[in-house]
Amino acid sequence: MVKFFVLSGLMFLSAVSAELTYAKQEIILYSYHNSPPFLIEPQAGLTPLFVKLLNQWQKDIHFSSKLLSRLELNNIVSHGQPYFILWSNPIWFKALDNNIQSSQPLFWDSEVIISLADHPIEFYVPQDLAGLRIATLKGSRYKGIDGLVEKGVIQRVDKNTNAEGLMLLKAKKVDAVFMSRSTYAYWMQHNIYKSTDFKMVKAAQDAYSRHVLAKDNQSTVFDVINAFIKTLPNNQDWKRAVKQYGLDKMYSPFDLDLDELSGFQD
């Protein structure tokens, strides 16, 4: 009887040891994108889909996502903590971490300017926005704009979401809203807002590619993410989502007309 309990105990310890040995590595992918198409509902949007497909593609690492504000993420990067960031561009964080790693592009996007349809604005250079109130995302940086804000040429009104910015615009408390074309395209395609209420300015404020970013000492995990990204163009679930969210013309720079990237419209 004693031998039986000893043997059972050894088998239990062996099973526990094996489980610990083969326990999956847990990796959190941060995102500060709280608007469609990145996050539509807690389990719907590009962020949940990316994580789901990544976990299906490989079994050695368990990935999850966590929504943070841009300010919280800036703090993590600037203090040298480990990180993986979805849907971002290395230029936006280079000042906080000069050695930041960047994956292959996920898709291409642009920062567009939205005004009221009955009060359109013209934009060719940043100085064209002089004297205007612009709704922006708190913690974000805007090329060519931030310097004018510091000089008091442009008034920046920071909000937590693009939806809050559009509400200010409808109430005429700001003159325009900065947002990604991917978000605006989703809202217009799905009739979340009346397209007749707003007008997208012809020239984009900025154009960029979106990537996964990582701290430079995490190359093993980052290699897995990069290998996965290469499979996405042939993944049917991903292709279906890209089309559903109105991103099919923004997926490959070789298929994209520069006017489309900039958000030109008649």
Buried (B, 14 or more C-beta within 10 A) or exposed (E): EEEEEEEEEEEEEEEEEEEEEEEEEEBBBBBBBBBBBBBBEEEEBBBBBBBBBBBEEEEEBBBEBEBBBBEEBBBBBEEEEEBBBBBBBBBBBBEBBEEBBBBEBBBBBBBBBBBBEEEBBEBEEBEEBEEBBBBBBBBBBBBEBBEBBEEEBBBBBBBBBBBBBBBBBBEEEBBBBBBBBBBBBBBBBBEBBEBEEBBBBBBBBBBBBBBBBBBEEBEEBBEBBBEBBEEBEEBEEBBEBBEEBBBBBBBEEEEBEEEBBBBBEE
